[in-house]
Amino acid sequence: MHSSSRHGTYVTATLGGEDYRAFVPPPLPPTPPLLLDQGHHALLEHASYELGRMNGIVADLPERAPFVHLYTRKEALLSVQIGGAENSFQDFLLLHGDEANEIASDDARAITNYVAALKYAIARLADGVALSAALLQELHQQLTRSPPTDDIPTAFRDQQLCVGGAEPATASYLPPPPARLPALMQNLETFLRDQRQRRSILIKAALVQGQLELIRPFADGNGRLGRLLALIVLYAGRVMDDPILCLSGYFKGHSRLYFDHLTRVRTEGNWEQWVSFFLKGIAESASKIAKAALAIGFMFKQDRRHIDRLGRAASSTHRMHQLLQSNPIISAPAAAHALGLSEPTIRACLKHLEKLEIVRELTGKQRNRLFVYNRYFEILNEGTAPLL
């Protein structure tokens, strides 16, 4: 089906006195060009429609900012979970402010760093910085930084990477040797910047993610960077208004297909199956977010009506309800600090919200109690259970 030019090459290198063969993917765009049939065009049209629908529904949310805030964090969690993180969404939501910089969990730090990298990318794009190999180095530094104060961009790896094994003889995949990385990353940068390529932004995102995950230019974090890059390409291409597409949730839910399709790109040059898989992921992810936004918007409106009936207590309880939209799990002291209200007032608000069945207490304790915006958290939490 595909010419050998799609298959890449194997080169011989030496590590510890032993020769091994590493894979070098061909440059982008694929040659011969992608063979997109009616099925691909239907998938592309459907994915584009679902993205547009998602954009419109989220834009109409009166509470758009907290929704975007939490869904970018959900994407971060899902991406890190693909690599084996065992943190739950509840764990992550309990991290507030400076505590996120002091946590001991590598998984929790990886989630926090992913959010930071996404914010960093958006800020750089807003400053007019183009997507480039240098920017990818900066983003990788954000993804893997520890301690967080380290601001030196990470360099491309200078050693052979062994995927699925400790040494070449036991590895399941040997990506390009370090000497091949500069040319490969230069090609990826050229493809990212090329505005003349007559292809959809959605397909471009699929190609650059797949290529980066084949190249694996860094010692670690390549999967997270590839998924982040796809999100950034879609955002920079203005096919989504906010970087909230939880595409990692689709990859996580279809993890075997995710890795199988990437393997087929390497072994068969089969970009077409990977593109189909990617487009299905966009459509499904956008549809889920649109559905969640509709449900959340309706729920907030309904809950506000219930709060309106509280009389004199309505004003402070509305403020508490507003805070819960950005912080769906919170303690009374944290809420008092955030709102500038006394703890007795906050506890009274929470008691009203409990009676209205809007919040419930999580711990079952008398001290250090935590309250969750129950139905809201259930929607946010969908699909976030760690992989077994």
N, C-alpha and C positions, 0 to 999 in steps of 0.2 A: 504493500500500500504506500509506503513512504520510501523516498530515496535514502541512500546511505548518508547523505549530507544531514539528515535529521538525527542520525544516531550518535553523533559525537565521536570522539576518539578515545583510545586508551593509551596512556603514556607510561613508560617504565621509569621508576624513580627508586631511590635507595633509602632505607631507614634502618639504622642499627646494623649496617652491613648486609641487610637482606633486601633483595629487589622485590618490588611490588608494582602492580599496574593500577593506576588511578584514572578515573573518568574525567574527561574534559568535554563539557557540553558545547554544541555548536552555538554561534552567536545568534542573537535576535535581529530581525524577525525570522521565524522559521523558514527554511528553504527545503523543499518547495513550499509555497505559501499555504496557509491554512485552507483546507477544503471544507468550507462551511455549507452544509446542505440545508434543506428546508427545516429540518428539525432544529438545527443551530439557530436559524433566523427566528423561528418561533420562540425558542428559549430566550433569545436576546430581546425580542419584543416584550415577552412576558416579564422578564427581569426589569426592563426599563419602565414598564407600566407600574410594577409594584414599588419601585423606587420613587416614582413620581407620586404615587398614592401615599406612600409613607411620608414624603416631604410635606404634602398638603395637610395631612391629618396632624402631624406634629406641629406644623406652623400655626394651626388653629388652637393649639392648647393654650389656655390662659397661663398655665404653669409650665411653660416650655423649658425654662432654664433648669429647674430641678430634674425634669425628665431627662434632658441631655446629660446633665451631671451624673446621674445614676446609671444611665445606659452606657456611657463611655467606661465607667467602672465595671459594669457587667462584662463588656467585651474584654477588658483587661483580665478579669478573673477567668473567663472561658479560654482565652489564649494560653494563659499560664497552666490551666488544668490539662491542656493537651499534652504538656510536657511532664505531667504526673503530679502537679500540685494537689494537695489534699484539703486546702482551705475551702470553706464554704463562703457563700455570699454574706451570710450573717457574720462570720468571723471578720470579713473585710470591712463591713459597715461599722463594726465596733471600734475601728481605728479612727481616731480623731486628731486632727492637728498635728502637733509635734510628736505625738505618740508613734506615728507612722515611721518616723526616722529612728526610733529607738527599739523597734520590735526585733526579736531575735530570729524569727522565722524567715528562712531564705525564700520560701514560697510567698509569704505576705509581702516581703520586700520586692520581689519580682513583680507582683501585681501593682504595687505602688509605683514602681519604676516605669511600668508600661503606661500608666496614666500620665506620668510626667513626660514620657517620650512623645506621647500623642499631643499633649499640650505644647511641647517644644516644637514639634513639627508644624502645628497650626500657626504658631507665632512666627516661625521662620518663613513660612509661605506668605503670611500677611506682610512680612518685611520685604517681599519680592525675591526671596532666595529660591532658586530653581532646584528641583530634585536632582541630586548628583551623588556620585560615589562619596564625596566628602561629607555631604549631609547624612548619608547612611552611616558613616563612621560616627558622626555626632549622635545620631539616634541610637546606635548600638551602645555608645557610652551611657546614654540615659537609661537604656534598658537593663544594663548589667552593672551599673555603678554601685560600689560598696567600698568605702562609705559614700553616702550621697554627696559629700562635699567635693569629691574628686571630679574636676572639670576638664580633664585631659581626654580629647577624643581617642577612642580606641583604634588601633591600627589593624589592618588585615593580618590574619594569622601568618606566622612565619614557620609553622610546622605542619606536617601532614595530619589531617583530621581523620580519625577512624570512627565511623558510625556503626554502632551495634557491636563493637568489640574493642578490646584494649590495644590491639596491634593489627597490622595489615592482614595477617594470616587468619584472624578470627572475625574481622569486620564484615558487616553485610554491605557496606558501601564505602568506597574510598573516593571522596570528591577531589577536585583538581589540586595538584601540588602547589605550594605557595608561589613558585615562579610563574605560574600561569594566571594568578589572580589579577595583576594589574590590567592585562589585556581584556580579560573577561569582564571586569568591573567597568572598564572604559566603554566597552560595548553596551553594557547594561545602561550606563549613564546616557550614551548617545541615543539609545532606544527610548529612554524615559523622556528625553528632551525633544525628540523628533516630532514636530507638529504636522509633518507632511504624511505620516503614516495614515492611510485611509482605513482606519478601523475604529470600532467603538472603544470608548474609554473602558467599558466593562471588560472587553477582550484584552485590552492592553494591561489592565490590572491583573488578569489571570496569568498572562504571559510573564510579567515581571516577578510575580510571586513565585511561580513555578521555577523560573530561571534562578532566582536568588537561592531558593531552597536546594537546587542542584549544585550551585557553586559553593555554598556554605563558606563565605569568605572570612568568618570569624571563628574563634575557638569554641564559642558557645553562643546560645541565644539566636541561632539562625532561623529557627522555625518561628519564633516570636517576631523577629524582624521582618520575615517574609509576610506574615499575616498583617503586621502593622503597615508595611509598604503598600499592600493591596488596598487597605483602608484609606491611606493617604492619597493614592492615585485616584481613587473614586471621589474623594473629597476635593482634591485639587482640580479634577476634571468637571466639577460642579454638577455631578449627577446626584449628589445628596447635599442637603443644606447643612447638616450637622453630622459629625463623624460618629454616628450611633449604630451603624449597621453591625449587629453582633454575628458577623460571618463566622467567627471562631466557634460559635455554638453549633453551626451546621457542620463544620469540620469535625468537631468533637463528637457529635451524634452519628457521624458516618466516618469514624476514624480509619476503619480498614480501607474503605474506598479512597479516602483522602491520600493515604500512603501508597495504595496500589496504583492510583492514577499517576502520581508523581513518579513512581517506579517505571511505569509504562512510557512516560515521556523519555526517560533515560534509556530504557532497553529497546523500545520500539520507535522512538521519535513520534509517539502518538499524542500530539498536542490537542487534537480534536476532542478526545474523550475528557481530558482535563478541563478544557474550556466548557464543555457541556456540564460537567460536574460543578464547576465554579458558577456558571450562570444559574443553575438550579439553586445553588446555595444563596445567591443574591436574592432571587425571587422569594424563596422560603423565609429568609431572614427578614427581608423588608416587610413581608406580609405579617409576620409575627409581631414586629414592632408596631405596625399600623394597628393591628388588633389590640395590642396592649395599650397603645395611646388612647384609642377609643374607650376602652374599658376604664382606664384611669381617669380620663376626663369626665366621664359620666359619674364615676364613683365620687370624685372630688365635689362635683356639683351637688350630688345627693347628700353627701355628708355635711356640706355647708348649710344646706336647708335644715338639717336636723339641729345643727349648732345654733342657727338663727332662733330656734324656739326656746333657747335657754334663758332668755331675758337678760338680766344684768350681767350674767356670767358669760354671755356670748362673745363680748369683745375680746377678752383675754383668751378664751378658748379658741376663737378664730386664729389668734396669733400662734397659739400652740399647734393648731392644725396646719397652719402655713409652714411652720418649722418642720413638722413631721414629713412634709412633702420632699424636703431635701435630706432629712435625717430620719428615715423610717424606723430606726431603732435608737432609743435615746434614754438617758437617765434624767431624773428630775433636776439634780444639780447642774448637769450640762445644759438642760433646757433653760433653767433660770439664768445661767451665765449668758447664753446666747440671746435671750430676749430681754435681759435687764429687769426681770421680774423676781419677786421673792419666791423662795421655795414653797412656802405654804400656798401661794397663789398657783404655782405650777402644779402642785399636787392636787389642788381642787380642780384645775382644768383636766388633768389626767383622769380624775375620778368621774367627771362628767363624760369624758370620751369613752371610758370603760362602760358606763351605764348605757351609752349609745351603741356599744359594741363596735366602736371604731378602733380602739386600741385594746390590747390585752397585755398583762404583765408576763414576762418571760421566765423569771428566775424562780418564782414561788417562795421567795425569801422576804423577810421584813426589812432587810438592809441591802444597800447596793442593788436596788431593783432597776430593772430595765423594762421599757415599754416598747411595743412594736405596733406600728400601723398595720394591722393584721392583713386585710384583703389587699392592700397596696403591696405589702412585702410578698404575698403569695404570687402576685403577678410578676414582680421583679425577679423572684427567685426561680421562676420556671426554667428548667433545663440546666441549673447550676450545680447539681450534685456532682461531686468529684468522680472521675472515672475509677472503676474498680481495678 
